[in-house]
Structures are given as C-alpha cells and as structure tokens.
C-alpha cells in the first residue's frame, strides 16, 4: 500500500473528521430519542399498573411508599399471596438451557462462547412454559420474564408461578414485575452480596412485598392496553436501532475506503 504524503494525509484526516462528526451526531441524536422512548414506555407501564387506565376513577392511599394512591376498588397484597416459588432440579442432562436476559428468557447460545458455562446442567432447575423466572442476583442488569420454552436455568435464579392461573392475568403481573426492575423498586429492596459486588433481592423481601392488584377483568384490560402501546414504541425503537447500525457500518466502510485509497478525497 502506497503511503500518502503529509499533505494528502492531512486532507484525509480533515475529510474523515468532518464526515465522521456528522455521522456521530446523527447516531447520538437517535440514541437520545431511543432513551426518551424507553422513558415513555416505562411511564406508560408504571401509570397503568399503579393507577389503571380510567382517568376518572376515585383513588385511595395504598399505604405503600412505592405506589402512592391506587384506584379505590384495588387491593394491596403481598407477593406470597400471588406467587409461589418453585425449584425443581432437573436431575439429568438433555434439557434446553435458558438464559434470562434484557431481551427475555431465551435459549443459551453456546456458539459464541459468551457467559458462564456449567460443568453439568443436571443441577439446573426446570422451567416450564408459562413460568415466571427472574435474575434476582443482579438487580441492576437482571430481568424477569414469562418463559415461552421448556428447559432449565441456573439454580441461582428464581422461578415462580401464579397461585391461581385461572383467576389472574399473567401479563399484568409480568408488567408489574418488569416495572419494579426498571423503576429500581426491587433495587431499593435489595441488599449487597459480600465479595460479589452485586445487589440481590432476598426471597423473604420478595414474597412480603406488597403490590397493587385490580380485579381480574381490569387486569386483562390493563395488560392489553400496555401491550398495544409498548408494541408501537418498540417498533419506533427498532427502527432507530437499525438506523444507528446502518450509520455505524457506513462509518467503518467510509474510513476503510478512504485510508486504503479506494475512495479519493
């Protein structure tokens, strides 16, 4: 490869600085918009699961510092009257290994060698379709979701199910649990783990935590309302993430073509 003279080098640097600055500015603007959309999404979920979707409803004091006023026909219940924790060890290999990520509960990808690997997955706990599972070991980056898969997950995670699957709307409680992560409510209930640098939610704190509960029909309406709103927001977020990726790839391509002489400036 022929090295350009100093005048050409300076010209290339000036050109790339100008082009890359514009690209970076576009990318940064999209990231700010995504951040605002995420905040808007959280506000919709928080408002719906704590105050309902009827703006004219009479309110009452929930008695909770976390939730303030709630609709008058709602009640406050401890999570132990909503869920029960289950821990069934697989006892054998051959199950789909599931990871709890910010994208939800997904099969673990062994192809990229990322994350931790166990010597044996026989000691992992079973997760069934419809089960709730949460990473309560790290309340900053952890998450909670309803499993769409049959499989196993780390015995360090928490798997729990609704006490009454017919009289409770799973999606409502999922939005409530996810809001408690995003709004740092669970973080406020957690405690540090000595030597691990993590913030975890102990089982007793989890089970004795009070949440607002609307009547069953209202749970379904709230869940449907949130799902519709969130889906529209996610479409916008996805568009902007794709745009960011496109500009980042263009930036790399531009730099490569200019510094290798494939593109003249």
C-alpha positions as CSV (number, residue, x, y, z in Angstrom):
1,X,0.0,0.0,0.0
2,X,1.4,3.4,-1.0
3,X,1.7,5.8,1.9
4,X,0.2,9.3,1.1
5,X,2.3,12.3,1.5
6,X,1.8,14.6,4.5
7,X,-0.5,17.0,2.5
8,X,-2.7,14.1,1.5
9,X,-2.7,12.7,5.0
10,X,-3.9,16.0,6.4
11,X,-6.6,16.2,3.7
12,X,-7.8,12.7,4.5
13,X,-7.9,13.4,8.3
14,X,-9.9,16.6,7.7
15,X,-12.3,14.8,5.4
16,X,-12.9,11.9,7.8
17,X,-13.2,14.2,10.8
18,X,-16.0,16.2,9.0
19,X,-17.8,13.1,7.8
20,X,-17.5,11.1,11.0
21,X,-18.6,14.0,13.1
22,X,-21.8,14.3,11.1
23,X,-22.4,10.5,11.4
24,X,-21.7,10.6,15.2
25,X,-24.1,13.5,15.6
26,X,-26.9,11.6,13.8
27,X,-26.2,8.4,15.8
28,X,-26.2,10.4,19.1
29,X,-29.5,12.0,18.3
30,X,-31.0,8.6,17.6
31,X,-29.7,7.3,20.9
32,X,-31.3,10.3,22.7
33,X,-34.6,9.6,21.0
34,X,-34.4,5.9,22.0
35,X,-33.7,6.9,25.6
36,X,-36.8,9.1,25.6
37,X,-38.9,6.4,24.1
38,X,-37.7,3.9,26.8
39,X,-38.6,6.5,29.4
40,X,-42.0,7.0,27.8
41,X,-42.6,3.2,27.7
42,X,-41.8,2.9,31.4
43,X,-44.1,5.8,32.3
44,X,-47.0,4.1,30.4
45,X,-46.4,0.8,32.2
46,X,-45.9,2.4,35.6
47,X,-49.1,4.6,35.3
48,X,-51.2,1.6,34.1
49,X,-50.2,-0.9,36.7
50,X,-50.3,1.5,39.6
51,X,-53.3,3.8,38.6
52,X,-55.2,1.9,36.0
53,X,-56.4,3.2,32.6
54,X,-59.5,5.1,33.8
55,X,-58.5,8.7,34.5
56,X,-61.8,9.4,36.3
57,X,-61.6,6.6,38.9
58,X,-61.7,7.5,42.6
59,X,-58.3,6.9,44.3
60,X,-57.2,5.9,47.8
61,X,-54.0,5.7,49.7
62,X,-52.2,2.4,49.0
63,X,-50.2,2.6,52.3
64,X,-47.1,1.9,50.2
65,X,-44.2,4.4,49.7
66,X,-43.6,2.8,46.3
67,X,-47.1,3.1,44.9
68,X,-48.9,6.1,46.5
69,X,-52.5,6.3,45.5
70,X,-54.3,3.5,43.8
71,X,-57.9,3.1,42.4
72,X,-60.4,2.6,45.2
73,X,-61.5,-0.9,44.1
74,X,-57.9,-2.2,44.0
75,X,-56.3,-4.0,46.9
76,X,-52.7,-4.4,48.1
77,X,-51.4,-7.9,48.5
78,X,-48.1,-9.5,49.4
79,X,-46.4,-11.3,46.6
80,X,-46.6,-14.6,48.5
81,X,-50.4,-14.5,48.1
82,X,-49.9,-14.0,44.3
83,X,-47.0,-16.3,43.5
84,X,-45.2,-19.3,45.0
85,X,-41.5,-20.1,44.3
86,X,-40.8,-23.5,42.9
87,X,-37.4,-25.1,42.5
88,X,-37.4,-28.5,40.7
89,X,-33.9,-29.7,39.9
90,X,-33.6,-31.4,36.5
91,X,-31.5,-34.3,37.7
92,X,-30.4,-35.1,34.2
93,X,-28.8,-33.6,31.1
94,X,-30.5,-33.0,27.7
95,X,-32.7,-30.0,28.5
96,X,-32.7,-26.7,26.7
97,X,-30.6,-24.3,28.8
98,X,-32.3,-21.0,29.2
99,X,-30.8,-17.6,29.9
100,X,-32.6,-14.6,31.5
101,X,-31.6,-11.5,29.5
102,X,-32.9,-8.0,28.9
103,X,-34.5,-9.5,25.8
104,X,-36.4,-12.0,27.8
105,X,-35.9,-15.7,28.6
106,X,-34.1,-17.2,25.6
107,X,-32.2,-20.5,24.8
108,X,-28.5,-20.1,25.7
109,X,-26.2,-19.6,22.7
110,X,-23.2,-21.9,23.1
111,X,-21.7,-21.0,19.7
112,X,-20.2,-17.7,20.7
113,X,-18.6,-18.9,24.0
114,X,-20.0,-16.0,25.9
115,X,-21.2,-16.1,29.5
116,X,-20.5,-18.7,32.1
117,X,-20.6,-22.4,31.5
118,X,-21.5,-25.1,34.0
119,X,-19.7,-28.5,34.3
120,X,-23.2,-30.1,34.4
121,X,-26.6,-28.8,33.7
122,X,-28.3,-31.7,35.6
123,X,-28.2,-29.5,38.7
124,X,-30.1,-26.7,36.9
125,X,-33.7,-26.1,37.8
126,X,-36.6,-26.8,35.5
127,X,-38.5,-24.0,33.8
128,X,-41.9,-24.7,32.1
129,X,-43.8,-22.7,29.6
130,X,-45.7,-20.0,31.4
131,X,-43.4,-20.0,34.4
132,X,-42.0,-16.7,35.7
133,X,-38.2,-16.5,36.1
134,X,-36.1,-13.7,37.3
135,X,-32.4,-12.9,37.8
136,X,-32.7,-11.6,41.4
137,X,-28.9,-11.9,41.8
138,X,-28.2,-8.6,39.9
139,X,-30.9,-6.0,40.3
140,X,-29.2,-3.5,38.0
141,X,-28.8,-5.6,34.9
142,X,-31.2,-8.5,35.8
143,X,-34.7,-9.0,34.4
144,X,-37.9,-11.0,34.7
145,X,-40.0,-12.7,32.1
146,X,-42.5,-15.4,31.4
147,X,-40.9,-18.4,29.7
148,X,-42.0,-19.4,26.2
149,X,-39.8,-22.5,26.5
150,X,-39.4,-25.8,28.3
151,X,-35.9,-26.1,29.7
152,X,-33.6,-25.4,32.6
153,X,-32.0,-22.4,34.1
154,X,-29.4,-21.6,36.7
155,X,-30.2,-22.8,40.2
156,X,-29.2,-19.3,41.4
157,X,-32.2,-17.7,39.6
158,X,-35.8,-17.6,40.9
159,X,-38.6,-19.5,39.2
160,X,-42.1,-18.8,40.4
161,X,-45.7,-19.3,39.3
162,X,-49.1,-17.7,39.9
163,X,-51.1,-19.3,42.7
164,X,-54.3,-19.0,40.7
165,X,-53.6,-19.3,36.9
166,X,-57.3,-19.0,36.0
167,X,-58.1,-16.0,38.2
168,X,-55.0,-13.9,37.5
169,X,-53.7,-12.3,34.3
170,X,-50.1,-13.3,33.8
171,X,-49.3,-10.4,31.5
172,X,-50.4,-7.9,34.1
173,X,-48.2,-9.3,36.8
174,X,-45.3,-9.5,34.3
175,X,-45.6,-5.8,33.5
176,X,-45.7,-5.1,37.3
177,X,-42.6,-7.2,37.9
178,X,-40.7,-5.6,35.0
179,X,-41.7,-2.1,36.1
180,X,-40.3,-3.0,39.6
181,X,-37.0,-3.7,37.9
182,X,-37.0,-0.7,35.5
183,X,-38.1,1.8,38.2
184,X,-35.5,0.4,40.6
185,X,-38.1,-0.7,43.1
186,X,-36.6,-4.1,43.5
187,X,-33.2,-2.5,43.7
188,X,-34.4,-0.4,46.7
189,X,-35.5,-3.6,48.4
190,X,-32.2,-5.5,47.7
191,X,-29.0,-5.8,49.5
192,X,-25.4,-6.3,48.6
193,X,-23.7,-9.7,48.3
194,X,-20.4,-9.8,50.2
195,X,-17.5,-10.2,47.9
196,X,-19.6,-10.4,44.7
197,X,-20.2,-6.8,44.0
198,X,-23.9,-7.5,43.2
199,X,-27.2,-6.3,44.5
200,X,-29.8,-9.1,45.1
201,X,-33.4,-9.5,46.3
202,X,-33.8,-12.0,49.1
203,X,-36.8,-14.4,48.9
204,X,-38.4,-13.1,52.1
205,X,-38.2,-9.4,50.8
206,X,-39.7,-10.5,47.5
207,X,-42.5,-12.6,48.9
208,X,-43.5,-10.0,51.6
209,X,-43.5,-7.1,49.1
210,X,-47.0,-5.5,48.6
211,X,-48.2,-4.8,45.1
212,X,-51.5,-3.2,43.9
213,X,-54.0,-5.7,42.4
214,X,-57.0,-4.7,40.3
215,X,-60.0,-7.0,39.7
216,X,-59.3,-9.8,37.1
217,X,-61.2,-8.2,34.2
218,X,-59.3,-4.9,34.8
219,X,-56.0,-6.8,34.9
220,X,-56.7,-8.1,31.4
221,X,-57.7,-4.6,30.1
222,X,-54.6,-3.0,31.5
223,X,-52.3,-5.8,30.1
224,X,-53.9,-5.4,26.6
225,X,-53.6,-1.6,26.8
226,X,-49.9,-1.8,27.8
227,X,-49.1,-4.4,25.1
228,X,-50.7,-2.2,22.4
229,X,-48.8,0.9,23.5
230,X,-45.5,-0.9,24.1
231,X,-45.6,-2.6,20.7
232,X,-45.9,0.7,18.9
233,X,-43.0,2.1,20.9
234,X,-40.9,-1.0,20.3
235,X,-41.4,-0.5,16.5
236,X,-40.0,3.0,16.8
237,X,-37.1,1.9,18.9
238,X,-36.3,-0.9,16.5
239,X,-36.3,1.5,13.5
240,X,-33.9,3.8,15.2
241,X,-31.6,0.9,16.3
242,X,-31.4,-0.2,12.7
243,X,-30.7,3.3,11.6
244,X,-27.8,3.5,14.1
245,X,-26.4,0.2,12.9
246,X,-26.6,1.4,9.3
247,X,-24.7,4.6,10.0
248,X,-22.1,2.8,12.2
249,X,-21.5,0.3,9.3
250,X,-21.3,3.2,6.8
251,X,-18.7,5.0,9.0
252,X,-16.5,1.9,9.2
253,X,-16.8,1.4,5.4
254,X,-16.0,5.0,4.7
255,X,-12.9,5.0,6.9
256,X,-11.7,1.8,5.3
257,X,-12.2,3.1,1.7
258,X,-10.5,6.4,2.3
259,X,-7.5,5.2,4.2
260,X,-6.9,2.4,1.7
261,X,-7.2,4.8,-1.3
262,X,-10.3,3.1,-2.7
263,X,-12.1,6.4,-2.3
264,X,-10.4,9.7,-3.3
265,X,-11.0,12.8,-1.2
